Amino acid sequence: MSVHWRLAAGGAAVAGLISLLVAGAVWYYFGGTYAGAYLYGVGVGVVCFTSIAVTAALLGGGLSGDRIVLGLAVYFGRLAFAAVGLGVPIYLGSLPAVPLLCGFAGVYVVENVVLLVGAPAKMAGESSAVQSGRGGVERRTEV
C-alpha cells in the first residue's frame, strides 16, 4: 500500500471514529434527523477526501497523457460528487443543511490535522528507506 493510501485510510479511520462520537452528541441534543444529516455529510466528506489519494497516485508517478487526463477527471469528478451529494439533499429539503455541512467540513478539518501530524513521519520513513537501500524502490550511488 502506498504512502498516499495509508495516509488516506488513517485519516478516514480517525475522522470516522471522531464523527461517531460527535454524531452521538448531536443525537442526544438535537435528535436523529440531525445526527443522520451529520453522518451523511461525514460520509460524503470521507469519500471526497479519500479520492485525493487516487489523484495523488495518478499524478505522482511517471507522467503520461493518459494519467494526467485520468487524474484531472478524478479531481473534477470529486468536486462534482461533493456538489451533487451535498446540494441535492439541501435543495430538496430532505436533510438539514447545517449539520450536513458541518459533517462534511469536519472531515476535512480532522483529516488535515491527521495529515499534518502523520505525513512528515511517513514521508521521512520512506525517503530514508530509499536513500539507504533498505526496502526502497531504488538504490542511489555516487558517480
BELHU-V595859 format. One record per pair of residues at least 12 apart in sequence whose ideal C-beta (glycine too) atoms are under 6 Angstrom apart, sorted by the first residue. I is the first residue (numbers start at 1). J is the second residue. If there is no record, write none. Layout:
BEGIN
[[I:J] [I:J]]
END
This chain:
BEGIN
[[3:122] [3:126] [4:53] [4:56] [4:57] [5:53] [7:118] [8:50] [8:53] [11:111] [11:114] [12:46] [12:50] [14:114] [15:107] [15:110] [15:111] [18:110] [19:42] [23:35] [23:38] [23:39] [26:38] [34:96] [34:99] [37:95] [37:96] [37:99] [37:100] [38:99] [38:103] [40:100] [41:100] [41:103] [41:104] [42:103] [42:107] [44:85] [44:104] [45:104] [45:107] [46:107] [48:78] [48:82] [49:107] [49:111] [51:78] [54:74] [55:71] [55:74] [55:75] [58:70] [58:71] [59:71]]
END
